Amino acid sequence: MTLAPLVIMQGLSQGEIWHLLANTGLVARLVLLLLLLFSVLSWAIILRKQGRFRSARNDSREFLRIFRQSKKLSDIRASCQALKASPLVEVFLAGYREIESQAATTENPGKPRIRSLDAVHRARQIASSAELTRMEQWLSWLATTGSVTPFIGLFGTVWGIKDAFRGLGSAGTASLRSVAPGISEALLTTAAGLFAALPAVIAYNHYVQRVKEFGALMDDFSLEFLNMTERHFT
């Protein structure tokens, strides 16, 4: 029995929203459709990024455990395929390929040596930069959504208020009762703009921080990898 008022209020609220949508003008409907497209694409990016960052974090944790426990680079190389969600894998493979390239030309195959540790470091930097670029993909869309959609909603509101006051002048009345429905319909686009913007802004800030953390993790891993390379191949 205590839930009945809440159910009734929810039904009235939904009925009011649908009533407002049914009575909006063409411009407001186009604005709402555009905001819906922004929101749907933003949520698709948010959910996709959330899954990828979770996999990258789990695989990176496992890869670091294998890297620190293994004695041979070939053993670490064998585990890369199963942990490819981690950006550390590509950083490792870039350094590993450079080491293989230099070791293949050594005069003593039984005890390979590398000619340039800087070349290994540069290969690692290139791979790290590529991984950061991949992780930042589509984040600009979230930033655009967060900054643009409130203004798109505001445009719909301004247009709706203009139409409401034009109708007020045509009717020849000056009461709040006559203009309130038009203003409430106009304000719906502002609410829709905020609804599209807020999740995008929160997700963008969150994922930018995750990218920075992975960048620091790759830098630290690179130092560990260079230390191992220097101990075994120089």
Order of alpha helices (4+ residues) and beta strands (2+ residues): alpha-alpha-alpha-alpha-alpha-alpha-alpha
